[in-house]
């Protein structure tokens, strides 16, 4: 008996967005751990590296709302993803060729203007399409996390076999491939116009106290990863770990995240509760990291990534899915990304100064940020009730 057309359409949609997530997260797998090493190889000091890493967090404040709102108004998420990914690939090539710190900052700012809206648009596209096809988000999103491991391990292997100053070309190649995969995304169904009540505006939705508290909780817990994202690879390299060991440590955390995503479709947790679990994982993880744990303890600590990142991410996506109409998905994802960008920009810039002065003790400040996120999640639970 042939498969039902709707079943085939759902499978095709899920496969294609999974492939896009995979390509996009290869970019992240190269960029997040190893871009600081490339910047250091180009002669930038830790303070300047922290400033450079904060650039996307600042640029997104303008770029994301402008692009996501336009994509929603024109019902053109797929086209916006293709265009943004293509220009971002060109931007990373310009970054690779940029001479000096000032030009690196300028090229990175240009690239970030088109790269940073990709993730919130992809999330809005995936949540809307998967809901329409009655598919769970986590089992599709996990392919991005799996690809992050591939990117991290590949870049770690590259670090052992090529000059650190050449790592940027792995990033350029991965972004170009992402642009190609974007072209294969299935179009979302066109929304009928004039049927049914007009949805509330995004600004009206963001006045809901429970939603605001949830966004604050997610932003604080995700921003608590700033020292880890910006300086863990440099810290571990200074401790004598080779590129493969660094890649494996990052991969352990992502494997734990994948396991959580794989089983997330089998349980229904209140988003604010997931945010609270993420905060608890962050407090424990960063509190331990502040004491410079040995390699044998780093592996179990990395497993807490399933909570500090994974549970926090699922909680934030659950908030958007429950509170936001599909018509405003990209716009509200954009506002959420802006909120995260504001908090993360401050945390990332601060992390450079803290790490330069205190080294691994800077993780203590990240534990405090996660604890603040936990308090916000408690407020979200109470406001929801």
Buried (B, 14 or more C-beta within 10 A) or exposed (E): EEEEEEEEBBEEBBBBBBBBBBBBBBBBBBBBBBBBBBBBBBEBEBBBBBBBBBBBBBBBBEBBBEBBBBBBEEBBBBBBBBBBBBBBBBBBBBBBEBEEBEEBBBBBBBBBBBBBBBBBBBBBBBBBBBBBBEBBBBBBBBBBBBBBBBBBBBBBEBBEEBEBBBBBBBBBBBBBBBBEBBEEBBEBEEEEEEEEEEEBEBEEBBEBEBBBBBBBBBBBBBBBBBBBBBBBBBBBBEBEBEBEBBBBBBBBBBBBBBBBBBEBEEEEBBBBBBBBBBBBBBBBBBBBBBEBBEEEEBEEBBBBBBBBBBBBBBBBBBBBBEBBBBBBBBBBBBBBBBBBBBBBBBBBBBBBBBBBEBBBBBBBBBBBBBBBBBBBBBBBBEBBE
